C-alpha cells in the first residue's frame, strides 16, 4: 500500500524566505546597530580614548542582542528591518551633527 505512506512535510517557500529575511535582518542590522552604537558611545564619553573604546565595544553586544530579538519578535521581516534601521539612521545623524559641531561648522 504505497498510498498510505506519508509525504515528508515541507516548509513553504514563502515561510522559508521569511526566516532567511529575518536572519539577514538580525545579522546585518544587528551589526550596523552595534557599530553605530559603539561609535556614538566612543565619541560621547569623556573618558580617555582607549578606555572609551574598550567600554563601547564591551557594551555593543547589548544593542546587537536587542536587534536579534527584535528581528524575530516583529510581525513581519519588513517591520523588523525598519525597527532596526531607524535607530541606526538616528545614531548616524547624531554622529554627523556632532562631528560638524566639533569642526566648528553648521550641519
C-alpha positions in Angstrom: 0.0 0.0 0.0 2.1 2.8 -1.3 -0.6 5.3 -0.9 -0.6 5.0 2.9 2.9 6.4 3.1 3.1 10.0 4.4 4.9 12.5 2.3 7.7 14.4 4.1 6.4 17.7 5.3 8.0 20.7 3.6 8.2 24.2 4.7 6.5 26.5 2.2 8.9 28.7 0.2 7.4 31.9 1.5 7.8 30.8 5.1 11.4 29.8 4.5 12.2 33.1 2.7 10.7 35.0 5.7 13.0 33.1 8.0 16.0 33.9 5.8 15.0 37.5 5.7 14.7 37.7 9.5 18.2 36.1 9.9 19.6 38.6 7.4 18.0 41.5 9.2 19.2 40.2 12.6 22.8 39.7 11.5 23.3 42.7 9.2 21.0 45.1 11.0 22.4 44.0 14.4 25.9 44.6 13.2 25.1 48.1 11.9 23.3 48.9 15.1 26.2 47.7 17.3 28.8 49.6 15.3 26.8 52.8 15.2 26.1 52.5 19.0 29.8 51.9 19.7 30.9 54.8 17.6 28.4 57.1 19.2 29.4 56.0 22.6 33.2 56.4 21.9 32.6 59.9 20.7 30.2 60.8 23.5 32.2 59.5 26.5 34.5 61.8 28.4 37.0 59.0 29.1 40.4 58.6 27.6 40.1 57.3 24.1 41.4 53.8 24.8 39.0 53.3 27.8 36.1 54.7 25.8 36.7 52.2 23.0 37.0 49.4 25.5 33.8 50.3 27.2 31.9 50.9 23.9 33.0 47.6 22.4 32.2 45.8 25.6 28.7 47.2 25.7 27.9 47.0 22.0 26.7 43.4 22.3 23.6 44.8 24.1 22.1 46.5 21.0 23.2 43.6 18.9 21.3 41.2 21.1 18.3 43.5 21.1 18.3 43.7 17.3 18.3 39.9 17.1 15.4 39.6 19.5 13.5 42.3 17.6 14.1 40.7 14.2 12.3 37.6 15.4 9.7 39.3 17.6 8.4 41.7 14.9 5.3 40.8 13.0 7.0 40.8 9.6 10.6 41.0 8.3 9.9 44.5 6.9 8.8 45.8 10.3 11.9 44.2 11.8 14.1 45.9 9.3 12.5 49.3 9.9 12.7 48.8 13.6 16.4 48.3 13.4 17.4 50.7 10.7 15.6 53.7 12.2 17.8 53.7 15.3 20.9 53.2 13.1 19.9 56.2 11.0 19.3 58.3 14.1 22.7 57.3 15.6 24.4 58.2 12.3 22.7 61.6 12.1 23.8 62.3 15.7 27.4 61.4 14.7 27.3 63.6 11.7 25.9 66.5 13.7 28.3 66.1 16.5 31.3 65.9 14.1 30.1 69.0 12.3 29.7 70.9 15.6 33.2 69.7 16.7 34.6 71.0 13.5 33.0 74.4 14.1 30.7 74.3 11.1 26.9 74.1 10.7 25.2 70.9 9.7 
